[in-house]
């Protein structure tokens, strides 16, 4: 993969589930991969806190090199009907899933603009395009990520930087293990997706073969969002 020499790939939420699969795939593609999460990974930070993110990026630059591939995967869910949702539930999910992506993009663009090359991939969700009762906060954050993705694509397209999104459907992770069989019934493919299938999509969007793919949303959902 033609990342400029010395550049690294940073995967937020990269210590488990989809993020871990993405980190492993990008490493197999030949990238130097750094993972970021609140309590584990190579670097620790709360992506919802701008100062924490700035400190983490400074650490990554000092120890590994400039961030030229950024995968915003960190996220959380706190479900409940909107009428009963506490303000804290709303704000926490928005801060992590949407604000976190923005904070990381803002930091990563400094490195990418200097290199005049960059790949940003935001892990949104089918819920960002297809309403799911009980997930007003999660859906709003993931829909916001899609708009953010397209805006960055328009702003940075002439700088050698692409910004794309992936919208996973029902993927087998720790978050879905207890409800997988129930959710499978609504998936046209008739099965639950695997983290590695999301990772394949991210790998493509980070590759030289996707240099002309910008502002796109790639669904990995077994037809759930069709």
C-alpha contacts under 8 A as a table, 3 or more apart, distances in Angstrom:
res1	aa1	res2	aa2	distance
1	X	29	X	6.47
1	X	30	X	6.62
1	X	31	X	7.20
1	X	207	X	5.76
1	X	208	X	6.50
2	X	207	X	7.38
2	X	208	X	6.43
3	X	7	X	6.27
3	X	8	X	7.90
3	X	31	X	7.62
3	X	68	X	7.22
3	X	117	X	7.88
4	X	7	X	5.77
4	X	68	X	7.94
4	X	115	X	7.40
4	X	117	X	7.54
6	X	64	X	7.93
6	X	65	X	5.76
6	X	66	X	7.00
7	X	32	X	7.50
7	X	65	X	5.60
7	X	66	X	5.08
7	X	67	X	5.81
7	X	68	X	5.45
7	X	69	X	7.77
8	X	31	X	6.54
8	X	32	X	5.02
8	X	33	X	5.86
8	X	34	X	7.11
8	X	64	X	7.00
8	X	65	X	6.12
8	X	66	X	6.08
8	X	67	X	5.03
8	X	68	X	5.79
8	X	69	X	6.35
9	X	26	X	7.79
9	X	31	X	6.55
9	X	32	X	6.08
9	X	33	X	4.76
9	X	34	X	6.12
9	X	67	X	5.89
9	X	68	X	6.15
9	X	69	X	4.33
9	X	70	X	5.76
9	X	71	X	7.62
10	X	33	X	5.93
10	X	34	X	4.87
10	X	35	X	5.75
10	X	36	X	7.12
10	X	67	X	6.38
10	X	69	X	6.19
10	X	70	X	5.01
10	X	71	X	6.23
11	X	14	X	5.24
11	X	19	X	6.70
11	X	22	X	7.59
11	X	23	X	6.36
11	X	33	X	7.35
11	X	34	X	6.36
11	X	35	X	4.92
11	X	36	X	6.16
11	X	70	X	6.14
11	X	71	X	4.78
11	X	72	X	6.32
11	X	73	X	6.70
12	X	19	X	7.01
12	X	35	X	5.87
12	X	36	X	4.64
12	X	37	X	5.93
12	X	71	X	6.37
12	X	72	X	5.41
12	X	73	X	5.21
12	X	74	X	5.01
13	X	16	X	7.10
13	X	19	X	5.48
13	X	20	X	7.72
13	X	35	X	7.00
13	X	36	X	5.82
13	X	37	X	4.91
13	X	38	X	7.98
13	X	72	X	7.74
13	X	73	X	5.47
13	X	74	X	4.05
13	X	75	X	7.13
14	X	17	X	7.76
14	X	18	X	7.52
14	X	19	X	3.93
14	X	20	X	4.65
14	X	21	X	7.89
14	X	22	X	7.38
14	X	23	X	6.21
14	X	35	X	4.91
14	X	36	X	6.02
14	X	37	X	6.68
14	X	41	X	6.71
14	X	73	X	7.25
14	X	74	X	7.49
15	X	19	X	6.29
15	X	20	X	5.02
15	X	35	X	6.60
15	X	36	X	7.48
15	X	37	X	6.96
15	X	40	X	6.59
15	X	41	X	5.35
16	X	19	X	5.75
16	X	20	X	4.55
16	X	21	X	7.53
17	X	20	X	5.41
17	X	21	X	6.48
17	X	173	X	5.41
17	X	174	X	7.03
17	X	195	X	6.46
18	X	21	X	5.17
18	X	22	X	6.20
18	X	73	X	7.80
18	X	173	X	7.32
18	X	195	X	4.67
18	X	196	X	7.28
18	X	198	X	7.02
18	X	199	X	7.17
19	X	22	X	5.06
19	X	23	X	6.16
19	X	73	X	6.04
19	X	74	X	7.66
20	X	23	X	5.09
20	X	24	X	6.16
21	X	24	X	5.16
21	X	25	X	6.13
21	X	195	X	5.83
21	X	196	X	5.50
21	X	199	X	5.85
22	X	25	X	5.12
22	X	26	X	6.14
22	X	195	X	7.79
22	X	196	X	7.14
22	X	198	X	7.40
22	X	199	X	4.42
22	X	200	X	7.74
22	X	202	X	7.02
22	X	203	X	7.66
23	X	26	X	5.31
23	X	27	X	6.14
23	X	33	X	6.35
23	X	34	X	7.78
23	X	35	X	7.16
24	X	27	X	5.11
24	X	28	X	6.19
25	X	28	X	4.98
25	X	29	X	6.25
25	X	196	X	7.83
25	X	199	X	6.24
25	X	200	X	7.26
25	X	203	X	6.91
26	X	29	X	4.85
26	X	30	X	6.61
26	X	31	X	5.73
26	X	32	X	7.97
26	X	33	X	6.95
26	X	203	X	6.24
27	X	30	X	5.17
27	X	31	X	4.94
27	X	32	X	6.17
27	X	33	X	5.91
28	X	31	X	7.26
29	X	203	X	7.71
34	X	41	X	7.79
34	X	42	X	5.95
34	X	43	X	7.48
34	X	60	X	7.69
35	X	41	X	5.05
35	X	42	X	5.17
35	X	43	X	6.36
36	X	40	X	7.27
36	X	41	X	5.22
36	X	42	X	5.95
36	X	43	X	4.80
36	X	44	X	5.59
36	X	45	X	6.71
37	X	40	X	5.58
37	X	41	X	5.70
37	X	43	X	6.66
37	X	44	X	5.13
37	X	45	X	5.82
37	X	46	X	7.05
37	X	47	X	7.91
37	X	74	X	7.31
38	X	44	X	5.01
38	X	45	X	4.92
38	X	46	X	5.29
38	X	47	X	7.85
39	X	44	X	5.86
39	X	45	X	7.69
40	X	43	X	7.15
40	X	44	X	6.24
41	X	44	X	6.63
43	X	56	X	6.49
43	X	59	X	7.80
43	X	60	X	7.49
44	X	56	X	6.89
45	X	52	X	5.44
45	X	53	X	5.99
45	X	56	X	6.15
46	X	49	X	5.59
46	X	52	X	5.93
46	X	53	X	6.73
46	X	96	X	7.84
46	X	100	X	7.99
47	X	50	X	6.95
47	X	52	X	6.89
47	X	53	X	5.63
47	X	74	X	7.65
47	X	95	X	7.94
47	X	96	X	6.05
47	X	99	X	7.63
47	X	100	X	4.42
47	X	101	X	7.43
47	X	103	X	6.98
47	X	104	X	7.22
48	X	53	X	7.86
48	X	95	X	4.77
48	X	96	X	4.63
48	X	97	X	7.76
48	X	99	X	5.71
48	X	100	X	4.44
48	X	103	X	7.43
49	X	52	X	5.34
49	X	53	X	6.33
49	X	95	X	7.87
49	X	100	X	7.25
49	X	103	X	7.77
50	X	53	X	5.15
50	X	54	X	6.22
50	X	100	X	7.85
50	X	103	X	5.70
51	X	54	X	5.06
51	X	55	X	6.24
52	X	55	X	5.22
52	X	56	X	6.21
53	X	56	X	5.02
53	X	57	X	6.19
53	X	103	X	6.65
53	X	104	X	6.53
53	X	107	X	7.80
54	X	57	X	5.26
54	X	58	X	6.23
54	X	107	X	6.63
55	X	58	X	5.10
55	X	59	X	6.27
56	X	59	X	5.05
56	X	60	X	6.24
57	X	60	X	4.98
57	X	61	X	6.13
57	X	67	X	7.87
57	X	107	X	6.90
57	X	108	X	7.79
58	X	61	X	5.19
58	X	62	X	6.17
59	X	62	X	5.15
59	X	63	X	6.07
60	X	63	X	5.31
60	X	64	X	5.40
60	X	65	X	6.35
60	X	66	X	7.29
60	X	67	X	7.66
61	X	64	X	5.51
61	X	65	X	4.29
61	X	66	X	4.95
61	X	67	X	7.08
62	X	65	X	6.26
66	X	111	X	5.60
66	X	112	X	7.95
67	X	70	X	6.75
67	X	108	X	5.81
67	X	111	X	5.95
67	X	112	X	7.09
68	X	108	X	6.95
68	X	111	X	6.40
68	X	112	X	5.35
68	X	115	X	7.88
68	X	117	X	6.91
68	X	118	X	4.86
68	X	119	X	6.41
69	X	118	X	5.78
69	X	119	X	4.72
69	X	120	X	5.97
69	X	206	X	7.17
70	X	104	X	7.96
70	X	105	X	7.53
70	X	108	X	6.98
70	X	119	X	6.25
70	X	120	X	4.85
70	X	121	X	6.31
71	X	120	X	5.94
71	X	121	X	4.80
71	X	122	X	5.83
71	X	123	X	7.29
72	X	101	X	5.66
72	X	104	X	7.54
72	X	120	X	7.76
72	X	121	X	6.31
72	X	122	X	4.78
72	X	123	X	5.91
73	X	122	X	6.52
73	X	123	X	5.10
73	X	124	X	7.92
74	X	96	X	7.11
74	X	97	X	6.57
74	X	100	X	7.72
75	X	93	X	7.47
75	X	96	X	5.77
75	X	97	X	4.81
76	X	93	X	5.97
76	X	96	X	6.79
76	X	97	X	6.74
76	X	138	X	7.92
77	X	93	X	6.13
77	X	135	X	7.91
77	X	138	X	6.09
78	X	89	X	5.91
78	X	90	X	7.85
78	X	93	X	6.88
78	X	135	X	7.65
78	X	137	X	7.80
78	X	138	X	7.61
79	X	85	X	7.88
79	X	89	X	7.95
79	X	134	X	5.43
79	X	135	X	5.24
79	X	136	X	7.88
79	X	137	X	7.71
79	X	138	X	7.72
80	X	84	X	6.61
80	X	85	X	5.63
80	X	134	X	4.45
80	X	135	X	6.32
80	X	136	X	7.92
81	X	84	X	5.48
81	X	85	X	5.97
81	X	133	X	6.75
81	X	134	X	4.32
81	X	135	X	7.06
81	X	136	X	7.41
82	X	85	X	4.97
82	X	134	X	6.64
82	X	135	X	7.73
82	X	136	X	6.12
85	X	89	X	6.43
85	X	90	X	6.96
86	X	89	X	5.24
86	X	90	X	6.56
87	X	90	X	5.17
87	X	91	X	6.12
88	X	91	X	5.22
88	X	92	X	5.92
89	X	92	X	5.40
89	X	93	X	6.40
89	X	137	X	7.65
90	X	93	X	5.64
90	X	94	X	6.30
90	X	137	X	5.19
91	X	94	X	5.15
91	X	95	X	5.89
91	X	137	X	7.94
92	X	95	X	5.16
92	X	96	X	6.22
93	X	96	X	5.31
93	X	97	X	5.82
93	X	98	X	7.79
93	X	137	X	6.23
93	X	138	X	6.27
93	X	141	X	7.19
94	X	97	X	5.42
94	X	98	X	5.26
94	X	99	X	6.32
94	X	137	X	6.58
94	X	138	X	7.24
94	X	140	X	7.74
94	X	141	X	5.35
95	X	98	X	5.88
95	X	99	X	4.68
95	X	100	X	6.04
96	X	99	X	5.94
96	X	100	X	4.89
96	X	101	X	7.71
97	X	100	X	5.63
97	X	101	X	6.44
97	X	138	X	7.75
97	X	141	X	5.88
97	X	142	X	7.01
97	X	145	X	7.96
98	X	101	X	5.30
98	X	102	X	6.48
98	X	141	X	5.12
98	X	142	X	6.92
98	X	144	X	6.54
98	X	145	X	5.93
99	X	102	X	5.06
99	X	103	X	6.13
100	X	103	X	5.17
100	X	104	X	6.25
101	X	104	X	5.28
101	X	105	X	6.06
101	X	122	X	7.40
101	X	145	X	7.45
102	X	105	X	5.09
102	X	106	X	6.07
102	X	148	X	7.78
103	X	106	X	5.30
103	X	107	X	6.44
104	X	107	X	5.19
104	X	108	X	6.00
105	X	108	X	4.99
105	X	109	X	5.94
105	X	120	X	7.63
106	X	109	X	5.45
106	X	110	X	7.12
107	X	110	X	5.77
107	X	111	X	7.57
108	X	111	X	5.52
108	X	112	X	6.32
109	X	112	X	4.84
109	X	113	X	5.75
109	X	118	X	7.91
110	X	113	X	5.49
110	X	114	X	6.46
111	X	114	X	5.26
111	X	115	X	6.41
112	X	115	X	5.07
112	X	116	X	5.66
112	X	117	X	5.34
112	X	118	X	4.99
112	X	161	X	7.01
113	X	116	X	4.74
113	X	117	X	6.74
113	X	118	X	7.75
113	X	159	X	6.72
113	X	161	X	7.84
114	X	117	X	7.98
115	X	118	X	7.65
116	X	159	X	5.41
116	X	160	X	5.30
116	X	161	X	6.94
117	X	159	X	6.83
117	X	160	X	4.58
117	X	161	X	5.15
118	X	160	X	6.40
118	X	161	X	4.33
118	X	162	X	6.31
119	X	161	X	5.76
119	X	162	X	5.13
119	X	163	X	6.24
119	X	205	X	7.64
119	X	206	X	5.63
120	X	161	X	7.61
120	X	162	X	6.08
120	X	163	X	4.63
120	X	164	X	6.30
120	X	206	X	7.63
121	X	163	X	5.90
121	X	164	X	4.99
121	X	165	X	5.30
121	X	166	X	7.15
121	X	202	X	6.86
121	X	205	X	7.21
121	X	206	X	7.60
122	X	145	X	6.96
122	X	146	X	7.89
122	X	149	X	6.94
122	X	163	X	7.77
122	X	164	X	6.36
122	X	165	X	4.59
122	X	166	X	6.31
123	X	165	X	5.81
123	X	166	X	5.05
123	X	167	X	6.23
123	X	168	X	7.52
124	X	128	X	6.73
124	X	142	X	4.96
124	X	143	X	7.35
124	X	145	X	6.23
124	X	146	X	6.85
124	X	165	X	6.40
124	X	166	X	5.82
124	X	167	X	4.90
124	X	168	X	7.03
125	X	128	X	5.37
125	X	129	X	7.59
125	X	139	X	7.94
125	X	142	X	5.99
125	X	166	X	7.15
125	X	167	X	4.05
125	X	168	X	5.03
125	X	169	X	6.37
126	X	129	X	5.54
126	X	130	X	5.96
126	X	167	X	5.11
126	X	168	X	5.86
126	X	169	X	5.34
126	X	219	X	7.39
126	X	221	X	7.11
126	X	224	X	7.57
126	X	225	X	6.02
127	X	130	X	4.81
127	X	131	X	5.66
127	X	132	X	6.11
127	X	138	X	7.65
127	X	139	X	5.23
127	X	142	X	6.99
127	X	143	X	7.69
127	X	169	X	7.90
128	X	131	X	7.10
128	X	138	X	7.86
128	X	139	X	4.79
128	X	140	X	6.61
128	X	141	X	7.43
128	X	142	X	4.62
128	X	143	X	4.04
128	X	144	X	7.72
128	X	146	X	7.58
128	X	167	X	7.90
129	X	139	X	7.81
129	X	143	X	6.44
129	X	225	X	7.41
130	X	225	X	6.46
131	X	139	X	6.88
132	X	135	X	5.81
132	X	136	X	7.55
132	X	139	X	7.32
133	X	136	X	6.98
135	X	138	X	5.15
135	X	139	X	5.73
136	X	139	X	5.23
136	X	140	X	5.96
137	X	140	X	5.25
137	X	141	X	6.19
138	X	141	X	5.19
138	X	142	X	6.13
139	X	142	X	5.16
139	X	143	X	5.97
140	X	143	X	5.15
140	X	144	X	6.02
141	X	144	X	5.02
141	X	145	X	6.30
142	X	145	X	4.99
142	X	146	X	6.64
143	X	146	X	5.22
143	X	147	X	6.70
144	X	147	X	5.21
144	X	148	X	6.10
145	X	148	X	4.93
145	X	149	X	5.96
146	X	149	X	5.01
146	X	150	X	6.44
146	X	165	X	6.58
146	X	217	X	7.56
147	X	150	X	5.26
147	X	151	X	6.19
148	X	151	X	5.14
148	X	152	X	6.20
149	X	152	X	5.44
149	X	153	X	6.27
149	X	163	X	5.63
149	X	164	X	5.80
149	X	165	X	6.43
149	X	215	X	6.13
150	X	153	X	4.96
150	X	154	X	6.33
150	X	163	X	6.94
150	X	164	X	7.24
150	X	214	X	7.87
150	X	215	X	4.49
150	X	216	X	7.30
151	X	154	X	5.21
151	X	155	X	6.20
151	X	215	X	7.70
152	X	155	X	4.99
152	X	156	X	5.82
152	X	157	X	7.89
152	X	163	X	6.17
152	X	215	X	7.78
153	X	156	X	5.40
153	X	157	X	5.39
153	X	161	X	7.53
153	X	162	X	5.78
153	X	163	X	4.88
153	X	164	X	7.39
153	X	214	X	5.79
153	X	215	X	5.00
154	X	157	X	5.54
154	X	215	X	7.36
155	X	158	X	7.77
156	X	159	X	5.30
156	X	160	X	7.19
156	X	161	X	5.65
156	X	162	X	7.04
157	X	160	X	6.08
157	X	161	X	5.68
157	X	162	X	6.15
157	X	214	X	7.33
158	X	161	X	7.34
162	X	211	X	7.18
162	X	213	X	7.16
162	X	214	X	5.09
162	X	215	X	7.26
163	X	214	X	5.56
163	X	215	X	5.54
163	X	216	X	7.68
164	X	205	X	7.18
164	X	213	X	7.60
164	X	214	X	5.78
164	X	215	X	4.95
164	X	216	X	5.03
164	X	217	X	6.08
164	X	218	X	7.92
165	X	215	X	7.47
165	X	216	X	6.24
165	X	217	X	4.71
165	X	218	X	6.22
166	X	198	X	7.67
166	X	201	X	7.37
166	X	202	X	7.28
166	X	217	X	5.58
166	X	218	X	4.73
166	X	219	X	5.77
166	X	220	X	6.98
167	X	217	X	6.89
167	X	218	X	6.14
167	X	219	X	4.70
167	X	220	X	5.92
167	X	221	X	7.16
168	X	171	X	6.93
168	X	198	X	6.72
168	X	219	X	6.07
168	X	220	X	4.69
168	X	221	X	5.18
169	X	193	X	7.37
169	X	219	X	7.73
169	X	220	X	6.16
169	X	221	X	3.89
169	X	222	X	7.08
169	X	224	X	6.60
169	X	225	X	7.78
170	X	176	X	7.58
170	X	180	X	7.74
170	X	183	X	7.17
170	X	184	X	7.62
170	X	187	X	7.96
170	X	192	X	5.77
170	X	193	X	6.06
170	X	221	X	6.51
171	X	176	X	7.12
171	X	192	X	5.65
171	X	193	X	4.45
171	X	194	X	5.41
171	X	195	X	6.30
172	X	175	X	7.81
172	X	176	X	5.91
172	X	177	X	6.46
172	X	180	X	7.18
172	X	192	X	6.18
172	X	193	X	6.05
172	X	194	X	5.48
172	X	195	X	6.71
173	X	176	X	5.45
173	X	177	X	6.14
173	X	195	X	7.40
174	X	177	X	5.43
175	X	178	X	7.62
176	X	179	X	5.38
176	X	180	X	5.45
177	X	180	X	5.48
178	X	181	X	7.94
179	X	182	X	5.40
179	X	183	X	6.19
180	X	183	X	5.20
180	X	184	X	5.98
180	X	192	X	6.97
181	X	184	X	5.20
181	X	185	X	7.11
182	X	185	X	6.05
183	X	186	X	5.85
183	X	187	X	7.22
184	X	187	X	5.37
184	X	190	X	6.09
184	X	191	X	5.47
184	X	192	X	5.87
185	X	188	X	7.96
185	X	190	X	6.57
185	X	191	X	7.93
186	X	190	X	7.66
186	X	224	X	7.16
187	X	190	X	5.35
187	X	191	X	6.62
187	X	192	X	7.66
187	X	221	X	7.79
187	X	222	X	6.20
187	X	223	X	6.60
187	X	224	X	5.17
188	X	191	X	7.97
188	X	222	X	6.09
188	X	223	X	5.48
188	X	224	X	6.11
189	X	222	X	4.88
189	X	223	X	6.47
190	X	222	X	7.84
191	X	222	X	7.74
192	X	222	X	7.98
193	X	197	X	6.89
193	X	220	X	7.94
193	X	221	X	7.06
193	X	222	X	7.21
194	X	197	X	5.44
194	X	198	X	7.13
195	X	198	X	5.32
195	X	199	X	6.33
196	X	199	X	4.78
196	X	200	X	6.21
197	X	200	X	5.18
197	X	201	X	6.70
197	X	220	X	7.35
198	X	201	X	5.27
198	X	202	X	6.44
198	X	220	X	6.28
199	X	202	X	5.05
199	X	203	X	6.07
200	X	203	X	5.03
200	X	204	X	6.39
201	X	204	X	5.24
201	X	205	X	6.43
201	X	218	X	7.48
201	X	220	X	7.69
202	X	205	X	5.13
202	X	206	X	6.23
203	X	206	X	5.23
203	X	207	X	6.25
204	X	207	X	5.12
204	X	209	X	7.07
204	X	210	X	6.36
205	X	209	X	7.84
205	X	210	X	5.31
205	X	211	X	7.92
205	X	213	X	7.37
206	X	210	X	6.76
207	X	210	X	5.51
207	X	211	X	7.06
208	X	211	X	5.21
209	X	212	X	7.73
210	X	213	X	5.05
211	X	214	X	7.58
213	X	216	X	6.50
219	X	225	X	7.79
220	X	223	X	7.88
221	X	224	X	5.42
221	X	225	X	6.82
223	X	226	X	5.22
